[in-house]
Amino acid sequence: MGAVLSILIKTKTGRALVAALLLCALAAVAYHQIRQGAFIEAEQDALQGTVKAEQQRKQDDAYLQGLEDYRLCLEYFGDSGLRNMEECQQLRRVHKE
């Protein structure tokens, strides 16, 4: 292998070939680094989104746990129609008794 390299370095074409090979190797390393960096950045973004979703869920859970039965019923069924609203009123009466 050493003999081949010495022959390549002695000729103009050989030096150009070695330079081109080195340039390709450097380009491949740079491409790999850029791609790896993009992957890590995407992974971090996904993890941050997961953390934000978990924090929001905990806030929602704390809010819902603090509600009395009537308010909790309204929270869940408030937009679905009057029938459910009447059922929520029944919960209010049970809670007062």
N, C-alpha and C positions, 0 to 999 in steps of 0.2 A: 504494500500500500504506500509505503514511503517513497518507493521508486516512481510510482504513478504520480504522486503529488509533486515530486521534484520535476518530472517531465512537464506536468501541467503548468507549473509556475515559470518554467523557462520559456514557454511559448506565449505569444500574445493571445492566441485563441484560448489557451489553457487558463491564463489569468482572467480573461473575460468570462469563461465558463465558471471558474471558482467564484468570481465576484457575483455572477448571476445566482449561483447556488446559495451563497451566503445571504444575498438579498431576499431570495425566496424563503430561506429559513427564518430570517428576521421578520418577514411579513407574516409567516405562519405563527410565530410566537406572539406578535402584536395582535393578530386576529384572535388568537386564543385568549389573550388577556382581556381584550375588549369584550368578547363574548362572555367570559366568566364574570366580568364586572357587571354587565347587563343582567345576567342571571341572578347575581347576588342582590342587585338593586330591586329587581322584580320580587324576589323572595322577601326582602325587607318590607316592601310596600304591602305585600299580602299579609305579612305578620302584623303590621300596623293596623290594617283594616280589621283583622281578627280581634285585636286588642280593643279597638274602638267599639266594635259590635258587642263585645263582652261587657265593656263598661256601660254601654247604653242599656243592655239587658239587665244589668244589676240595678241601674237607676230605675228602670221600669218595674222590676220586681219589688224594690223598696217602696215605690209609690203605691203599687197595688196592695202590698201587705199592710200599708197604713190606712187603707180604706175600710169603712164599715160595710156590712153586707149590702145595704141599700145602694150605696155609692158604687160599690164594686159591680153590682147588677146593672146599674145605669151605664157604667163604663163599658161593659161587654155588650149589652143589648140596646143601648140608647138609640142607635141608628137603625135598628131592625124593625121597628113598628110598635104600635100602641099595645098590642097584646102582651108583649114582653114587659112593657112599662107597667101594666097593671100587676103583673107578677112581681115586679120589683116593689110596688106599693105594698103588696102582701108581706114581703120580707121586712119592710119598714115597720109594719104593725106587729109582726112577730118579735122583732128586736126590742120594741118599746114595752112589750108585756113581760 
